[in-house]
Amino acid sequence: MKKVAIIIGSTRPSRRSPEVAKWLKSQLDISRSIQFELIDLLQNKATFSK
């Protein structure tokens, strides 16, 4: 089975992207041939180099 990540990239306090990403995943989960996973950069404490 193929896997696709839906990345929540905003880390701002007032971000709306988690709700949008969850809705998108619920719509895409209809597909049985692809597995979708949410990746939240805020939750994963990603670091970025400048």
Residue pairs with C-beta under 8 A, 6 or more apart in sequence:
1 33
1 34
1 35
2 33
2 34
2 35
3 34
3 35
3 36
3 37
4 28
4 34
4 35
4 36
4 37
5 36
5 37
5 38
5 39
6 21
6 24
6 25
6 28
6 36
6 37
6 38
6 39
7 39
7 41
8 15
8 17
8 18
8 21
8 38
8 39
8 40
8 41
8 42
9 17
9 41
10 16
10 17
10 41
10 42
11 41
11 42
15 42
18 40
21 38
21 40
22 38
25 36
25 38
28 34
28 36
29 36
